[in-house]
């Protein structure tokens, strides 16, 4: 985001501007994700989070497999003032993008706008040259292709999304929702992201480092779902839970518990437990009326010092700065992306 847009947003003059570019053969699913997350009214919040624009390089833009044609979208000029520019995916990654689309991406990058790609949209960012030397991901079926076509890009093949500061990329399809909620959480806080995730009936927080392709047990295997254990633990975050406690509740060894977490969630029990506690702490900070020591105790983080360390590691903000940015009276983005 440019400094001018930051100052305008902090003065409450306008919401953050998001532009989505739909090129020929764009996948309707990722386009729908962008619209759902950033373009719809939010009556449950009592305010709109973003100023949303859908842009196309043509008067008529045909979507993937000719499912439908866009005819009433804005032209690319509308993306020139966007604070965040989103590039959805298209299946034909080997065909060059429209030159005008690449030029819009380059200009947005030069002025400091946040660039976001969903699924194979990363190929457009790479073709524009803005991913050179940067971390990025795409659909797991295309990571080798992205690496071979654009060797200067630091491709991370086994994650849901990559947040590299002002450039964010997601893996395939549903990971677009994960990245979109991550952006909303970064812009407006955990409580707002959680409210929107409930409306979507989608998990509020799957960490970007989670595996793209999660192994699942076959139907005839014994039920090894972690869902009951996760629900049990989330109700007891204020207790001094350990990995051994989780294993005992699941009636398995700690080794088996680690295997199930790795297989089903792509993380460790301790990392998951810590992430849940930090997320709860963020939501309490956003309510604005609880002492840091009380928050640390209520979330199982122990001390205000531990709260400060873990929150700063997760968000780059101290508890007081986080509360100031995302407290109950905050309605606009007030700081630049990390």
Secondary structure, DSSP 8 states (H G I E B T S, - for coil): --HHHHHHHHTTSS-EEEEEEE-TTB-HHHHHHHHHHHTS--TTTTS--EEEEEEESSSSEE-GGGS-EE-S-EEGGGGGG-SEEEE--BS-TTS---HHHHHHHHHHHHTT-EEEE-GGGHHHHHHHTTTTTSEE---TTTHHHHHHH-TTSEE-TT-SEEE-SSEEEE-STTHHHHHHHHHHHHHH-HHHHHHHHHHHTS-S---TTS-SS-----TTS----SHHHHHHHHTTTTS---HHHHHHHHTS-HHHHHHHHHHHHSS-HHHHHHHHHHHHHHHHHHH--S-HHHHHHHTT--SHHHHHHHHHHHHS--HHHHHHHHSTT--S--S---
